[in-house]
């Protein structure tokens, strides 16, 4: 068709080449699109508008950390982590306030279901391309932080390296914030990470849509939640990290099957692979206390047993198995050595202050077994998100960066209607509750 081969190559490069998108550019584009699709211009002072703005404000905090690490500016990194703490606290208060809200007017996205479906498909393809091309094109050695054995965690998940992203510049795959560095031991582990990351994002998106369709009885709300999840720059930049995405997927599906206590308990217990969701047990057990607690407990035991079996099959010896079991359940003394800490705790904050924060967190977890007194699906979602957000204040492994654990739940809270009738009560209590 083209006699001039050089002209053909130039045209091919013109239409089929794709350059890295700078984080700042992507932030502006996604923020403007989020405002166009979700901002309620007719109800300016509404909770929906506040939620959209809060989610947009999280990304600049993340960019400060990214920029500081890339360019070696510790002051900027520290500022980034402080702002992440502040935004995490604001989000946590927002989740608390959600439990007290009675009026929840229907505020659907400004786009039709067809338009939202197209956005979900396009953004998901972009996300998959992001991690897939990053995996294919990257020839750099992925480093790992060997300080992890000093912290609670699940070794199998830690053995999976992050997948570099292709369309956004991010330093988190190739830079260590603290501790000693090493390399990942299994040659195929990054390919496995790629498959798990794509599957986890897929199940988060599908889970959000199904929750909106089944429990919110409004598919546009579910599609809107999926769109804003995919739009957040955090999802693109940290989209290749299995430990950021997988727990959120398990929790979304636990909420989706809340009417099936055994299945919900199974998915909830699988999220224990990052240790911190263990503290969700008082909240979820109190939700099922009047009806379904036995099946819920069996589901938790089944998922927990699967995680333990994974550790047993990958152990080097019995001593190693016991050590990994302790790490999985957090049976460790709080780490006080700044050399093994990440995030804000590695930038001058005395680690001893983690003790009162851990104590307050445990009290918060216990309190959720009693408050709210009458739990429904809405309060279960918001309290779960609040508890996961609270982990960032004492997490010694860069906890401020782990928005992915609670992000799917936050967007569900943003779009949820009044869910006071979505409860798990005994049959007699259900009758009186309806009256």
Steps between C-alpha positions, in 0.01 A plus 500: 500500500785735586793507263707689751577260786623785717168680461315182600713462812443862597123466460506178701693674775261795488186298566621194691772630730416580859717709729514503877232714660639727767332463837400866510336483157309186591391659829347799321333287235345256747392776739322691224334182374393404854344842552322485165353154567432505875483859625140606569491856372135537601579405864828677558506444877451125494695212648560358153689812393707490818589136435611575145722783621649293782593216266656752263706648783653165590694478173718813554607354836606182328684701233703679768631166629569377147681819398704511819616139469585540132707815553640424845323781688432363847314814608252458217459130579430586863250766396332248272459246778368766739236607247413134443443469874279809499295381204471155656366658817247705304384191311471310828281772653291496183443127544398555863258773399348272239368274776293791635353615169126440464405690187675373188347659189548315173793672326573299188801571277457762230555236231267230371553132570631451147754780537612370838538149358719633222715689751539189716607294200740763365661574836539132581666434163734791571581359844567150362717649226682701764613198701536262203728726298690586815563129551601443136725804460672505838848351509601655832564284802214530745629548851332389817519620856643235729378680812152346454571196725521746788134595441166319492420362157441201277813366334336362185357841419832668577681264261302645209688797350317813383435534129649822356248733341546621144297818462586681822837584645518353850798422723342243727609189310869583467580694817530390858383731775681319779651172603727269306431414140495170318349342193190288462585134491260347247547570131130460422377693803458826309286329236288362783481850648377634167223242485396559860501879461280491190265247661479704821416823316243312292328358806503839674331661200248218452434488874428874515258474208322200652469664843341801333267285293402247768512686831461862390244392238649755262752384242606859425622534858710185463639614167577841649691339787702294251577807287627711787706206631674471162536878462693559823869552405597276791341202322723560198823571684476220755294274276782249466528424872314183596498587870325830426220355287424144610368570854254758367367248249437245777318757713276617216390143434448441871255793496339372181422167670406644838172306482705178483694504829728208415607649167540846655714355779711312247578811296561707813750249635689493169571870554697398811790454258599856593441440875314826572148379407524264798379797702177503297382181670323671797308726261395226261424247774270749672324555166419128480455446874122467499485301180771318308791512745562124482515489122706818497747343743526188287572711194770691687659174614493365144678802353741518793583133455575560133750773591662278763521214250686730262757576769534133586561396140766769450684455830869416509470331841270498801677792666445706186132400498454614860677829426277566199188414701604759758546759227165416339318556830714791620644320802803729498618784717439839334804595296690789659808507280469782242725304263223246450216751474364674193270789435488788743656291777828486308520879464566617853186405692581306817375141454401486867192706411371202306406339834214737591381496139491120498313505832245748367458291186431183700245688711339626181476144368335382824264799506366408157361181653262721699455805277292557299256302712284415198728415211396486138687457174569873480653528847691175445658645186588838650638354826710249306645783293561712812689222676720434198568873464605511866777246438702766317573680826702214649588283201879487489521413131394822331140465610397833354549360151260208542180672393409199286386302804218743570452681166232262362308532827530879500348527153218266605429731794498795260230347282295295743132575562326454833574139600326483837299198387814302401551329835571154640257460789317207651160435345313644799719809500447547127122504553519759777758701304264517203215614723 
